[in-house]
Amino acid sequence: MQFTLWDILQDIAILGFLMIVGQFLRAKIKVLQNLLMPASLIGGFIGLILGPSVLNILPFSSQLPAYAGILIAIVFACTPIGDDPITKEEMKGIGGFFYQNTGILMLQYAFGMVLSLGILNKFWDLHDSFGLVLATGFYGGHGTAVAVGDMFKDMGYPEFFDLGNTSATIGLIGGILIGIAIINWGTRKKYTNYVSSPEELPDEIKKGLIQKELQKPAGKITVSNMTLDPLVFHLSIALIAAYAGKLASNFINSKIEWLQIPVFVLALAFGYVVQLILRKTKTDQYVDRQTMQRISGSATDLLVISAVASLNLGVIKDNFAPLAITFVLGFALNVGWFLLVSKYTSSKDWFERGIMNFGRSNGVVATGVLLNRVVDPDQKSRGLEDTGITDLMNRPIAIALQVLPPLFIGMG
């Protein structure tokens, strides 16, 4: 059957419905609240069961797995646009936290490859890139899993897309469960400075629904809606940067056949170009950072739900044993890093800052924020702010580790 624009509307409508169902279930079911599971992930599991991989009830188009590759380009394009430069004041005391954050990033890549090539390959016939699954999913999350998975699709290893997204899903869920256990242990040992026992999270975090008196604006109106809707204005900027990345990737590949730079990398680069142009022309005052974050967040939610709903369970089944070993040892690595390194990289509030980094190294920054919020409800430890700064500082390292190993492996 021919793919049409109506199929896009159908797919997005189904994904949207699944996210609303996921939000409803999160608001009603205690277990999901205790797991702090995102609505997009809940909806993704429902889509996986009802979709083509299992029951084949939902009428998704054949292009469902392809959406994630486009959405990740939008996410990366939005990253620098409208952001403020780092100040000298913000850089104070960041060194130790940068080491803690970047150290686990590099260690996950190194450990995963050594484990795969040195041990697992002796028992299972695995692809040379299997070792990248750990860091791609745990530290990188679903966005990185989609981005790297798309690279490997072009290199003849499409299974990595499913393996990476499985790693991201397990990392997120396991990060929350293990993180809560660590917090319970830490409060008993009196390592926490701001709570004596894990505090009950407010309803808006547990259920995901914000009461009217606590609701805040999602952004600012920077252009008059008499001429152009502000959301369309910001979305247009993001789409231009993302599509420029696609054009540049195609152009480079047409000139240098063996070099295929991922679209998401070039979308990020053009995001910086756009931000530079905005600053030089003094038009950055019309770009609202919160609105860009809402666009990025919306693309991320759609990315997660489409990636999970389109997982190939056959690939997971075929690699279940090496995946399970990798995940168990990966969690052990992250817990060990937290216990051995956190104390020595922060002169103050080491537990609160360390648990933020632990959550961040198991999928997404949001996991770290939630765990940090449990032990530091008033955000006194600067874990959130310093994570944002270190993520910005180590982004070139992270991008290089995401892009270069697949390229080198692909070239043999």
N, C-alpha and C positions, 0 to 999 in steps of 0.2 A: 504494500500500500504506500502511496506517495506521501511524503512528509510535507505538511502545509503549515501556514501560520496559525490555523485553528488548533493544530496539535500542540503548539507552544502554549496557547491559552489553556488548553485542556490540562496539560502537564502542570503548569504553574497553579491552576485552580485546585487540582488534586493535592499538590504539595501544600498549598495554603490551607486547605481544609484539614490536612493531617497535622499541621502545626497548631491550628486552633484546637483540634481534638487533644493534642499533646499538652497544650496549655490547660485545658479543662481537666485532664487527668492529673496534672501536676497540682492543680488547685484543690483537688478532691481526695487524692490518695496519699496517705501518710508516708508510705514507703518511698514513693517518688520524691516527696518533700524532704525526707531524711537523706536521700541520695543526692539531693540538689541537682537532679537530672534536668538538663535543658529541654524545653518543649520540642525543639527541633530534633533532638536525639530520640525522644519518646515517639514523635511522629515518624521518624525515620524507621524505627523498629516495626511500627505498625505497617508502614509502606513496604518494608521488606517482606513481612509475612503475607500481606494481601496483594503484593505486586508480582511481577513475572518470575522472581526467584523461587517462590513457594506456591501460593494458591492461585496466582494469576487472575485475581478478581478485578483489581483496579486497572482501568484501560490506559496505562502509561504508553507513550509512544516508544519506538525503538531508540530514540535519541536521549532518553533519560540520563544515561551515564555521561553524556557529552556536556550537559549544562554546567557541571562542576568546573570544567576547564575554562569556561567563559567567566563564571562568577569569581574564580580566584584571581583572574586578571583585574577585575573591578576592585576586589578587596585590596590588592597591592597598589593599584593606581591611586586609591584614596589615601593610602597610608601617610604620605608627607603633605598632602594638600591642605592648607589652612592651619598647619601646625606652627607653633611658636618655636624659635631657636632656643637651645639650652642656655641658661644663664650661668655665670660663674658661681653664684650662690647655690644653684642646684647641683653643681659638680662637687661640692664639698663633701668629703667622706664617702665618695662613691666607689673608690678603688676596690675595697674588700668585697663589696656587693657585686661589682662587675666580675671579679674573679670567681665568686660563688656561682653566679648565673652562667657565665661563659664556660667555666670549668666543666659543669655537668653537661652542657651542650656538646663540647668536644669529647668528653668521656663516653657519652652514649654512642656517638659515632664510632669511636675507636673500639669500645667494648663489643658492640654489635658485630663489627666486622671480624674481630679476633674470634669471637664465639662461633660465628658462622663458618668462616674459612678454616679455623683451627680445630674445631670439635664437631659441630653439627654436620658438616660436609662428609665426615667419616662414616656417618650412619644414614644420611639421606642425600639424595642427589639434588642439591639445591643450586639455584642460580647464584652466580658470583655476587649479585647485588642483594641477596637476601639479608645480609647483615645490616643493611641500611634501614630495614623495617623498624627497628627499635627507636632510633632517634627521629626518624621521619614522623612516626606516629606519636611518640611520647613527648618529645620536646616540641616538635613542629605542630602537631594537632592535625585536624581534618584538612585545613587549608594547604598545609605543606604536603600532606599525603596525596591530595588531588593534584597539586602542581607537579610533584615528582612522579606520580603515577602516570600523568599525561606524557611526561618525558619518556618513560619506559615503554609506553604504548607505541611510540614512534620508533623505539629501538628493539621491538620484537619481544618485549616482556610485559604483556598487558596484565598479567596476574598481580604485578606489584601494586596496581591501583586498589585492588581488593585487600591485599595484605596490609598496605599502608593505612587504609581507612579502618580496618579491623584493629590495628595497633592503636590508632588514635582513639577509637571508641573504648577499648579496654583500658588504655592509659587514663582517660578522663574519669571513667567510673571507679577504677582502682585507686586513682589519685585521691578522690574524695573519701572513699572508705578507709584507706590506709591513713590519710591525713587526719581524719577524725580520731582514729585510734591513737595516732601520735600525740594529738592534742590532749586526749584523756590521760595519756601517760605523762605528758609534760606538766599538766596542772597538778597531778598527784606528786610529782617530783619538785613542785614549786619553781619551775623554770619560767613560768609566765609572769609578766609584770603588771598586767592590767585586769586579769580575771583570776579568780581562785578556783573556778570550775567553768567548763564550757557553758557559755550563756545561751539561753534560748534565743534563736534567731528571730527577728521580727517577721510578721506575717508576709510582708511584701517580698522578702527574700525566700521564705519557705514556699509560699503559694504562687509567687510571681505576679500577683495582682496588687496594685497600689491604690490605697484608699484615696478618695477625692481630696481630702485636706493635705495629703502628702505628695500629690502629683506636682511635677515640675515641667517647665517647657522643654521640648526636645531640641530646640535650636532657636536662632534668631532670624527674623525676616530682614534680609540685606538688600533686596531689590523689590520695587513696588509690584504688587500683583496686578496692578493696572496695565503693566507692560509685559511682565513675564512672571509666572509662578516661581517663587523662590526654590521650591524643591526641584522643579525641572531645570532651573539654572544650575544648581549644584550637581544634579545628576548628569547634565550635559558635559560639565567639566570632567567628571569622573570617566564617562564613556569615551570622551575624546582621548584622554591619556591611555585608557585601556586598549582602545582600537589602534592607537599609534604604536603600542607595543606589539600588536599582532602584525601590523604592516612592516615594522622594522624586522621582526623575526623572519617573516617571509622573504624580505629583501636580502637579508644576510645569508639565508640558506640558499637563495637563488644564485648568489655570487660565490659563496664558499660551500659547496655541496656537503662536505663532511661536518660542517659546523652548524648545529641547530641550537640556538640560544632560546630557552623557554620564553614563552610570551609573558608570563608573570614577572620575570626579571626585568624585561624591557618595559613592561607597564609600570613597574616601580620606578625605573629610570625616568620615564616620561612624566611620572607624577612629580618627581623632583624638578624636572624642566619646567613644568607648568607652575609649580610653586615659585621657582626663581623668576619666571616672567611676571607673575602676579606681584612679587615684591618689587622688582625693578620698575614696573609701571605704576606702583603704588595702588594697585587695584585689589590687593590682598584684604583690604578692609571690607570688601564686599563678599568675601568668602567666609562662611561660618564653619568653624571646626566641628562643632557639635552636629551640624547637618551632614557633613562629610562622614562623620563617625556613624551616623544613623544609616547612611547609604551602605557603608562598609559592613555594618552589623547586619543589615537586611540581607546583603549578598552572602554573608557568612552563614546565616540561618538557612537560606535556600541551598547553599553549598552542602551543609551538613546533612540536611534531610534528603537531598537528591543522591548524595554519595552513599549514605547508609541504605536507602531504599533500593538502590541498584546493585548492592553487593552480590557478588557471585559466590554463593555458599559452597559450591563445588571446589573452588580454589581454597577456601578456608579448610574444608574437610581434608583435602589432599595434603595440606601443610599443618595440620592441627598439632602434631607432636612437637615439631621444631618451633612453632609459634608459641605454644604453651611454655616451653623451656625458656625461650627468649623473654617472654613477658614476666615470668616468675623471677628470673635473674635480673631483669631490668628494674623491677620494683625493688629488689634487694639492693641494687646499685644506688638507686635514688635515696632509699632510706639510709644507707651507709654514708652517702655524701652529706645528707642532712645532719646526721649524728656526729660525723667526724670533722666537718668543715664549718658548719654554721657558727659555732662558738668563736672561731678564730677570724671570721671575716666581718663581724660587726661588733664594735666595741660596746654597743648598747642595744638592748632589745633583740638579742640574737635569736631567740626562739620565735618571736613574732615575725621577724624578717626572714628567718630560715624557712618557716612554714609557708610563707608567701612564695619563696623560690621553689619549694618542694612541689606545691600545687602547679606552679607555672611549668615545671619540668615534666609534668604528667599530662600534657595536652594543651591547655589554653591558659591565658592570663586570668580569665574569669574564675577558674578553679582556685588559683592562688589567692585571688581577692576574697573569695568566699571563706577559705580557711583562715586567712588573715583577719577577716571580720569577726570570726568566732573568738579569737584571743585578743583582738585589738579593736573593739567596737567603735572607738572614737578616732581611729586612724592616727595614733600618736607616734607610731614607730617609723613612719615614712617608708614602709615597705612598698606601698603602691607607687608612690612617686619615684622611688629609686629603681623599681622594676621597669617603669616606663623609660627612664633615662638609660639604663643598661641595655634594654632591648634595642633602643635606638643606636647605642654605641656599638653593640656587637652584631648589628644587622649585616654588615658586610661579611663577617665571619660566617654567620648562619646561612646567608645566601650562597656563599662559596661552597660550604659543605653540602648544601642541597643540590647544587648544579654540577660542580666539578666531578665528584665521584661517578655519577651516572655517565657523564661525558667520557671520562677516562676508561670506564668499564666498557662502554659502547664501542670505543675505538680499539679495544683489545689490548 
